[in-house]
Structures are given as structure tokens and as C-alpha cells.
């Protein structure tokens, strides 16, 4: 039986579709349009200055905000990533603690959870596409190296 390295049309189509899905997930991951930024809560400019924000927080709110900001500040990589995506992150943390409407906070939390799930789904699609592509390349590399080795052995045997 003669082995063949040809892929069927459906295999090529399937692989192409998987790669496109992985690329789409990657593009979606980096879609930074304003509609895709639930992490960017906004406060009016006059509300974003430190003295105004501090005066609006309760003592327990101030302690909670301080704890969150200190935790983020300790992790340099996380802090840099957060600052890149959301330059006013500290103000946004404080803003969430100044909110008095539980319904608005529940809505915001649900939106964050939906975005986290969307992000995890995109990551899974990207990793799956990467794994499939990497596995396929590994298989082709082994097949071609094996064929080259076979040809070299055959040539050395006939010399």
C-alpha cells in the first residue's frame, strides 16, 4: 500500500476554517473599539480628580479601594497591562465604590462576567487553532524528514 501525503478537500477546508476561527478569535481579542470596553467605566472629568473621589467614599470604601490598588501595584506586569487597557483604572475602581444603585452594579458585574466569558472563549479558540496548526506542522516535518532520511539511506546503499 502506497502512503500519500495529499489531504482531502474536506480536510483542507476544515483546517482552513479552524485557522480562520482562531484568527477571528485573535482579532476579536484585540478589538479595542469603545463598544468592546466594558472595563472602562466613565466618570465625568470633575468626578475623576482625587479629592472629589476621596470625599465621596466611605471609610470602608476607601480601605477597599486602597487594598485593590495596592494589590495591583504589587504585580508589575498586571499593572502595566491594566494601565494600557484602562489608563484611569484607579478612578474606575473608586467610581464603582461610590455607586449607590445595586441594580446598576449588578448590571455592570454581569457585563464584566459576559466579557470575561467571551475572552475565555476567544482564548480557547485561539489555543485550539494553534494546537491544530502546530500538530499539523509537526506531522509534516516528521514525514518530510523521514522521507529525506529514507532517500539518503537508499542513495548510500546504492553508492
KOLKEPA-209784 format. One record per residue (C-alpha): residue in one letter; chain; x, y, z. Coordinates in Angstrom, 3 decimals, padded with zeros to 6 digits. Each point is the difference from the previous one (the first is absolute). Example, Ala and Ser with C-alpha at 12.3 -4.5 7.8 and 13.67 -1.06 7.14 Angstrom:
<recs>
<rec rest="A" kette="A" px="012.300" py="-004.500" pz="007.800"/>
<rec rest="S" kette="A" px="001.370" py="003.440" pz="-000.660"/>
</recs>
This chain:
<recs>
<rec rest="X" kette="A" px="000.000" py="000.000" pz="000.000"/>
<rec rest="X" kette="A" px="001.346" py="003.349" pz="-001.046"/>
<rec rest="X" kette="A" px="-000.246" py="002.808" pz="002.559"/>
<rec rest="X" kette="A" px="-001.052" py="003.388" pz="-001.280"/>
<rec rest="X" kette="A" px="000.517" py="003.446" pz="001.516"/>
<rec rest="X" kette="A" px="-002.989" py="001.523" pz="-001.776"/>
<rec rest="X" kette="A" px="-002.725" py="001.430" pz="002.191"/>
<rec rest="X" kette="A" px="-003.588" py="-000.400" pz="-001.075"/>
<rec rest="X" kette="A" px="-001.896" py="003.129" pz="-000.988"/>
<rec rest="X" kette="A" px="-002.145" py="-000.244" pz="003.157"/>
<rec rest="X" kette="A" px="003.142" py="-000.248" pz="002.173"/>
<rec rest="X" kette="A" px="001.463" py="003.105" pz="-001.650"/>
<rec rest="X" kette="A" px="-003.310" py="001.844" pz="000.368"/>
<rec rest="X" kette="A" px="-000.288" py="-001.070" pz="003.643"/>
<rec rest="X" kette="A" px="003.583" py="001.043" pz="000.783"/>
<rec rest="X" kette="A" px="-000.511" py="003.327" pz="-001.771"/>
<rec rest="X" kette="A" px="-003.236" py="000.591" pz="001.925"/>
<rec rest="X" kette="A" px="001.714" py="-000.807" pz="003.316"/>
<rec rest="X" kette="A" px="002.863" py="002.379" pz="-000.796"/>
<rec rest="X" kette="A" px="-002.454" py="002.737" pz="-000.955"/>
<rec rest="X" kette="A" px="-001.931" py="-000.548" pz="003.229"/>
<rec rest="X" kette="A" px="003.232" py="000.315" pz="001.979"/>
<rec rest="X" kette="A" px="000.952" py="003.147" pz="-001.880"/>
<rec rest="X" kette="A" px="-003.509" py="001.415" pz="000.493"/>
<rec rest="X" kette="A" px="000.298" py="-000.702" pz="003.728"/>
<rec rest="X" kette="A" px="003.367" py="001.748" pz="000.077"/>
<rec rest="X" kette="A" px="-001.371" py="003.050" pz="-001.816"/>
<rec rest="X" kette="A" px="-003.024" py="000.036" pz="002.309"/>
<rec rest="X" kette="A" px="002.318" py="-000.167" pz="002.987"/>
<rec rest="X" kette="A" px="001.753" py="003.180" pz="-001.088"/>
<rec rest="X" kette="A" px="-003.117" py="001.857" pz="-001.113"/>
<rec rest="X" kette="A" px="000.347" py="003.112" pz="002.118"/>
<rec rest="X" kette="A" px="-002.930" py="001.933" pz="-001.385"/>
<rec rest="X" kette="A" px="-001.904" py="001.984" pz="002.654"/>
<rec rest="X" kette="A" px="-002.946" py="-002.419" pz="-000.204"/>
<rec rest="X" kette="A" px="002.345" py="-002.836" pz="001.023"/>
<rec rest="X" kette="A" px="001.359" py="001.694" pz="003.143"/>
<rec rest="X" kette="A" px="-002.275" py="-000.878" pz="002.920"/>
<rec rest="X" kette="A" px="002.973" py="000.501" pz="002.318"/>
<rec rest="X" kette="A" px="000.037" py="003.688" pz="-000.786"/>
<rec rest="X" kette="A" px="-002.658" py="001.396" pz="002.309"/>
<rec rest="X" kette="A" px="-000.131" py="003.715" pz="-000.344"/>
<rec rest="X" kette="A" px="-000.288" py="002.790" pz="002.438"/>
<rec rest="X" kette="A" px="-000.300" py="003.629" pz="-000.994"/>
<rec rest="X" kette="A" px="003.310" py="001.912" pz="000.034"/>
<rec rest="X" kette="A" px="-000.880" py="001.910" pz="003.165"/>
<rec rest="X" kette="A" px="-000.785" py="-003.340" pz="001.665"/>
<rec rest="X" kette="A" px="003.349" py="-001.521" pz="-000.954"/>
<rec rest="X" kette="A" px="002.241" py="002.227" pz="002.089"/>
<rec rest="X" kette="A" px="001.411" py="-001.592" pz="003.137"/>
<rec rest="X" kette="A" px="-001.440" py="002.413" pz="002.558"/>
<rec rest="X" kette="A" px="-003.541" py="-000.339" pz="-001.362"/>
<rec rest="X" kette="A" px="000.250" py="-003.791" pz="-000.139"/>
<rec rest="X" kette="A" px="001.408" py="-000.285" pz="003.513"/>
<rec rest="X" kette="A" px="-002.726" py="002.259" pz="001.443"/>
<rec rest="X" kette="A" px="-002.709" py="-002.252" pz="-001.463"/>
<rec rest="X" kette="A" px="001.304" py="-003.273" pz="001.457"/>
<rec rest="X" kette="A" px="-000.969" py="-001.471" pz="003.335"/>
<rec rest="X" kette="A" px="002.793" py="-001.091" pz="002.329"/>
<rec rest="X" kette="A" px="-000.540" py="-003.662" pz="-000.900"/>
<rec rest="X" kette="A" px="-000.106" py="000.969" pz="-003.692"/>
<rec rest="X" kette="A" px="003.284" py="001.875" pz="000.349"/>
<rec rest="X" kette="A" px="001.602" py="-003.036" pz="001.654"/>
<rec rest="X" kette="A" px="-001.344" py="-002.344" pz="-002.699"/>
<rec rest="X" kette="A" px="001.207" py="002.267" pz="-002.818"/>
<rec rest="X" kette="A" px="003.414" py="000.309" pz="001.626"/>
<rec rest="X" kette="A" px="000.224" py="-003.777" pz="000.362"/>
<rec rest="X" kette="A" px="-000.878" py="-000.586" pz="-003.665"/>
<rec rest="X" kette="A" px="002.394" py="002.657" pz="-001.291"/>
<rec rest="X" kette="A" px="002.841" py="-001.257" pz="002.202"/>
<rec rest="X" kette="A" px="-000.585" py="-003.575" pz="-001.182"/>
<rec rest="X" kette="A" px="000.189" py="001.092" pz="-003.640"/>
<rec rest="X" kette="A" px="003.030" py="002.211" pz="000.625"/>
<rec rest="X" kette="A" px="001.914" py="-003.003" pz="001.445"/>
<rec rest="X" kette="A" px="-000.296" py="-001.920" pz="-003.282"/>
<rec rest="X" kette="A" px="001.974" py="002.041" pz="-002.540"/>
<rec rest="X" kette="A" px="-001.102" py="-001.987" pz="-003.046"/>
<rec rest="X" kette="A" px="-003.664" py="000.170" pz="000.965"/>
<rec rest="X" kette="A" px="000.228" py="003.715" pz="000.809"/>
<rec rest="X" kette="A" px="001.607" py="000.780" pz="-003.365"/>
<rec rest="X" kette="A" px="-002.630" py="-002.064" pz="-001.827"/>
<rec rest="X" kette="A" px="-002.851" py="001.697" pz="001.861"/>
<rec rest="X" kette="A" px="001.449" py="003.476" pz="-000.564"/>
<rec rest="X" kette="A" px="000.333" py="-000.739" pz="-003.706"/>
<rec rest="X" kette="A" px="-003.634" py="-001.072" pz="-000.330"/>
<rec rest="X" kette="A" px="-001.452" py="002.434" pz="002.514"/>
<rec rest="X" kette="A" px="002.173" py="003.013" pz="000.885"/>
<rec rest="X" kette="A" px="-002.494" py="001.270" pz="002.612"/>
<rec rest="X" kette="A" px="-000.342" py="-003.359" pz="001.726"/>
<rec rest="X" kette="A" px="000.451" py="001.398" pz="003.506"/>
<rec rest="X" kette="A" px="-002.785" py="002.514" pz="-000.564"/>
<rec rest="X" kette="A" px="-002.198" py="-002.773" pz="-001.376"/>
<rec rest="X" kette="A" px="000.574" py="-002.129" pz="003.099"/>
<rec rest="X" kette="A" px="-000.930" py="002.978" pz="002.181"/>
<rec rest="X" kette="A" px="-002.980" py="000.781" pz="-002.218"/>
<rec rest="X" kette="A" px="-001.408" py="-003.487" pz="000.515"/>
<rec rest="X" kette="A" px="000.240" py="000.456" pz="003.781"/>
<rec rest="X" kette="A" px="-001.838" py="003.327" pz="-000.178"/>
<rec rest="X" kette="A" px="-002.937" py="-001.538" pz="-001.849"/>
<rec rest="X" kette="A" px="-003.106" py="-000.260" pz="002.137"/>
<rec rest="X" kette="A" px="-002.338" py="-001.879" pz="-002.360"/>
<rec rest="X" kette="A" px="000.206" py="-003.791" pz="000.446"/>
<rec rest="X" kette="A" px="-001.828" py="-000.583" pz="-003.311"/>
<rec rest="X" kette="A" px="002.612" py="001.992" pz="-001.916"/>
<rec rest="X" kette="A" px="002.814" py="-001.839" pz="001.763"/>
<rec rest="X" kette="A" px="-001.631" py="-003.389" pz="-000.700"/>
<rec rest="X" kette="A" px="-000.365" py="000.954" pz="-003.656"/>
<rec rest="X" kette="A" px="003.647" py="001.098" pz="-000.164"/>
<rec rest="X" kette="A" px="001.128" py="-003.226" pz="001.695"/>
<rec rest="X" kette="A" px="-002.012" py="-002.091" pz="-002.453"/>
<rec rest="X" kette="A" px="001.552" py="001.892" pz="-002.918"/>
<rec rest="X" kette="A" px="003.495" py="-000.621" pz="001.389"/>
<rec rest="X" kette="A" px="-000.802" py="-003.702" pz="000.413"/>
<rec rest="X" kette="A" px="-001.325" py="-000.194" pz="-003.576"/>
<rec rest="X" kette="A" px="003.175" py="001.680" pz="-001.264"/>
<rec rest="X" kette="A" px="002.166" py="-002.396" pz="002.029"/>
<rec rest="X" kette="A" px="-001.870" py="-002.959" pz="-001.504"/>
<rec rest="X" kette="A" px="000.382" py="001.449" pz="-003.510"/>
<rec rest="X" kette="A" px="003.721" py="000.429" pz="000.662"/>
<rec rest="X" kette="A" px="000.346" py="-003.580" pz="001.280"/>
<rec rest="X" kette="A" px="-001.892" py="-001.319" pz="-003.037"/>
<rec rest="X" kette="A" px="002.303" py="001.980" pz="-002.314"/>
<rec rest="X" kette="A" px="003.058" py="-001.342" pz="001.838"/>
<rec rest="X" kette="A" px="-001.274" py="-003.567" pz="-000.388"/>
<rec rest="X" kette="A" px="-000.586" py="000.468" pz="-003.747"/>
<rec rest="X" kette="A" px="003.456" py="001.540" pz="-000.430"/>
<rec rest="X" kette="A" px="001.694" py="-002.808" pz="001.920"/>
<rec rest="X" kette="A" px="-001.928" py="-002.657" pz="-001.938"/>
<rec rest="X" kette="A" px="000.950" py="001.544" pz="-003.351"/>
<rec rest="X" kette="A" px="003.634" py="000.309" pz="001.139"/>
<rec rest="X" kette="A" px="000.063" py="-003.637" pz="001.178"/>
<rec rest="X" kette="A" px="-001.504" py="-001.257" pz="-003.251"/>
<rec rest="X" kette="A" px="002.419" py="002.005" pz="-002.131"/>
<rec rest="X" kette="A" px="003.003" py="-000.955" pz="002.134"/>
<rec rest="X" kette="A" px="-000.964" py="-003.691" pz="-000.024"/>
<rec rest="X" kette="A" px="-000.430" py="000.052" pz="-003.776"/>
<rec rest="X" kette="A" px="003.398" py="001.643" pz="-000.493"/>
<rec rest="X" kette="A" px="001.624" py="-002.553" pz="002.353"/>
<rec rest="X" kette="A" px="-001.512" py="-002.824" pz="-002.040"/>
<rec rest="X" kette="A" px="001.198" py="001.466" pz="-003.317"/>
<rec rest="X" kette="A" px="003.468" py="000.652" pz="001.408"/>
<rec rest="X" kette="A" px="000.341" py="-003.619" pz="001.178"/>
<rec rest="X" kette="A" px="-001.301" py="-001.334" pz="-003.310"/>
<rec rest="X" kette="A" px="002.375" py="002.123" pz="-002.088"/>
<rec rest="X" kette="A" px="002.997" py="-000.714" pz="002.251"/>
<rec rest="X" kette="A" px="-000.812" py="-003.717" pz="-000.144"/>
<rec rest="X" kette="A" px="-000.239" py="000.115" pz="-003.767"/>
<rec rest="X" kette="A" px="003.326" py="001.868" pz="-000.277"/>
<rec rest="X" kette="A" px="001.642" py="-002.535" pz="002.322"/>
<rec rest="X" kette="A" px="-001.414" py="-002.874" pz="-002.061"/>
<rec rest="X" kette="A" px="001.313" py="001.561" pz="-003.222"/>
<rec rest="X" kette="A" px="003.438" py="000.594" pz="001.571"/>
<rec rest="X" kette="A" px="000.185" py="-003.596" pz="001.213"/>
<rec rest="X" kette="A" px="-001.089" py="-001.295" pz="-003.404"/>
<rec rest="X" kette="A" px="002.642" py="002.176" pz="-001.717"/>
<rec rest="X" kette="A" px="002.729" py="-001.155" pz="002.415"/>
<rec rest="X" kette="A" px="-000.991" py="-003.617" pz="-000.549"/>
<rec rest="X" kette="A" px="000.225" py="000.366" pz="-003.792"/>
<rec rest="X" kette="A" px="003.354" py="001.839" pz="-000.003"/>
</recs>
